[in-house]
Structures are given as C-alpha cells and as structure tokens.
Amino acid sequence: MSNRVPKYNSIDSFQIDVARKMHQLTTSSRVPMRPPVRRTPEQKPKLPVSTDSPSCASCGTVITPGPVATLPIKDTPSIKVGDFKIYTARHPILNASEIDEFESILNLPVPEMIFGNNRVRISHPRLEIDFCALDALKLVESNPSNLIQVSYASEWVKSRQHKHHNKSDVVLEMYKPFDWTYTTLYKGTTTGTALTRDDDMKIPLEKLQRKDPILFFDEMVLYEDELGDNGISVLSIKIRVMHSCLLLLQRLFVRVDNVLLRICDTRVYIDFEEDLVIREFKQQEIEYDKLFRLCTGNDPRKMMRDINWCSQRLPVIKVEREYARLTI
C-alpha cells in the first residue's frame, strides 16, 4: 500500500471573487425593483376662476342656463378668469317691434331668423371685444358691384317687401340693392387697446390640443336665412374657456345653390397667463360645381350641408392676424 498523501485542489482568489459576485446577484434579485422617480416640470399657479352660474360638482364645468326672455336684458359675467370677464347671453328671436327698430337702423330687411339680443363679450380693463348681430349686419354691403344673381333672387326680394306691407294705404318703401346673402366681414367690435397687424402671429394649436378641462362652453346663432329656399346664410359663435386660455370662433357659412359656397371665420385666442390676445380672420370660397365634384356617396348634397366638411375643402383666399399684449 502506498504511503503518499492525496493532494487537495486549493481555492484561489479568482474563484472566491466569482462566488462573491454570484452571491450578490442572488440576493439583489430577491429585492423588488423600484420604479424610477419622474420629475414633472414646475407649473405656474392657476389663475382664480369665479362664475355666477352653477358648476358641476364633480368636474367644475360651468352649467350654462337656458335662454330666458327678460326685460331689461341683464349682462352678468358668465365666468371670470384672472382679469378677463366673459359674458354670454342667449335670448329668443326678435319680436316685431325689435325687427322694425333694426331695419330702421340698417335700412335693409333683416334675416328670417335674427337673434338680435344674443351676444358674447370678452372684457378686460384694457380691451373689450363684443360680438352681436346688429354690428355684424352693419357690414353687409349695400349696392355691391358683384351682386350674386340667381333665378329666385328677385322673387325673394319682392317677398320680403310684401312681408312688411301690411296696410293698403301704406306706400311700400323700396329697399336699396344689398348683398342678399348677408355676407359680412365682421370680426367683432373692439374698444380699448388697439390690435397690431401681424400675419405671422399664429394661434398656438399645441396649447389648444392639450386635454385641459373645459371650464365653460357656449354656442349660439346670431342670424340665419334660407335665402328663399335657394341656400343658407348663418352666422354662429362658439366659445370655450380653459384654465390657461380661451378660444372663440365666429363662423359665417353661406351656400348659394348652384353658385358658390363661402366661409368667413373669426377666431379670438386669449392666453390668460401671458395676457396675450390673438385675432385671426380667414375667408374661404369655392364655386358650387367644383365642390360638388368632390362629394362622394349617394347623397352629395348632404355633404355640402355639412359645414365642418366644407371648411376642410374650401380654398383659403385671405388670412389676417392681429394681436395685443395687455400686461399692465
């Protein structure tokens, strides 16, 4: 039998280091990972908001009350954000005496449906912008050089004149020729700080596309006329107010069947945090037949009654922008 002692393999420093690292990996895998800490950018404090109208208990949105026939007309702020007060008023269609008063001022027959007491007013200590039907109709052109003529135009004017002839002994006053489509380039009535023309001052769409809660929304029609069943002319307003800004859209949509379509948009954007006001006026127009050829489906005329669809396809013929900084 051999007397040699068996040799045992010794553990070197390299193996010890590997074993230590394996132990660290094993213990660290048992500890759950912590989610990374996300740092949100600092936000400006929100401006104070107040309103005389009731608000939703869950989301805070202002509940716009329905139109009420009241005399005299009461103007109370619908909502107030910072130094800006936003008034809206929706009232029934004008009565006969009010229509007579409007026509004596305008010297033209008013549209079939005129909501002369509807209005939107944006008020600031340095600027006020007001939208109403009377001021819009004051800009309807009289004796236009390019008066649109259709087969029903003369009959339409005669019917309007006959409408106001209710006594046999009254001599009917002949209205002067006017733009019977009620096209107006009205951008709102401004008082206070003058707006500066700058076509490069665009409305920041990225701020309007954010999912900010809407504090207040309202929409109304200022006037509407079916042009003697020969089309339509309607002037309407929409306004929405968020914590940081507001956007108002006044849109005139004119469709004269077999002649043309016309859209005049006035947008007012106000940044409450920067006290910045931007007003944009855009005019679009196209011949009726050209737009008709773009229609698809079984009812193309239905598409031509869709104002939003038309606004995306009418070519732009003019854009004007103005702005004002109201920082005191």
Phi, psi and omega in degrees: 000138182284143179263011182284140180275129182295143180271134177256139179290125180276150180268120182270176183293330179296316179294323178297319180294320178296318180295323179295317180294320178297322178295320179295319178296322182293316181289323182290332180291340180280344181271124181295144181286141179266136180294146180295146180278121180265128180260119180270141179296149180295132181255146177290146178296142181289145179288152179294139181238134177219154181206151176268351181266158178293151181240154177292134184290333185268317185249346179085001180293137180289133178267114182281121179290158179288163181295140180230132178280104181228141175230130358286163181292130182260129176252106176237147182299126175290322178201150179230126178234114183061234179268002183261132174246130181246119178252137169225144179219127176238121184227166180295171179298153182297146175273180187298317181294321178293323177296318177300321179294317179297317183290330176291329178283318187274335185060039174202154178291135182283162177301162183303316178241112181233122179257075188291343179262358173285142180197158171230131180227130175248119188240136177219152180307337183247354183203143175223132178237125185236140177234124179207162185290320184298312179295327178293318182288338177296339181264005173291128188288134173259144184051052181292144181286333181245053181297129180288129181244130174227172186295336184260001187298311183294320178295324180295315180297318180297321180294324178292321179292322179292330181299324183265005179258093186249001178227139184291335183265008179262128177281124183287126178280128180278120178289146177290154177303140179211169179287098186288356173275356180057037175288129180226141177262033183291130179244008185105155180260118184249143173223147180103222183302131180284143176276142181260131181288127177201100183291347179273352180277090185269154176288128182288096182295329182297328178285326179285337182275355176291154182275049178284144179295141178271118180281327186208138177216140176207153176212152183200162175254134176270317173200159181208140179213137181269007174054045179062043182059028180245015182148213179200149172222120184221133176245120185226165182223140171230143178217138175225140185237127174248181180296323188259341186199172172222158176223127176245136176234117169256125184232127170256122179242121180237126174231113174254110187304133178067012179236292184198169170231143185217138177227131174237113182251133170240119178247134176240119178247133179231124174264109183294327184285328182257357185054044183249132178242127176235129176240128181239130177243126181230133181241131179232149181198148178203152176289146185302314184295324181294318178288326180300324181289344177274350182285148177232169178092185184276344183229078182296329180293334176294322179293326181284350173268353179274108186295319181295319178297318180294321184296336180276352185238345178285133178292145179276129180250345179197139175222129177230139179228144177222159179210164175207138175255123189256018180296125182277000000 
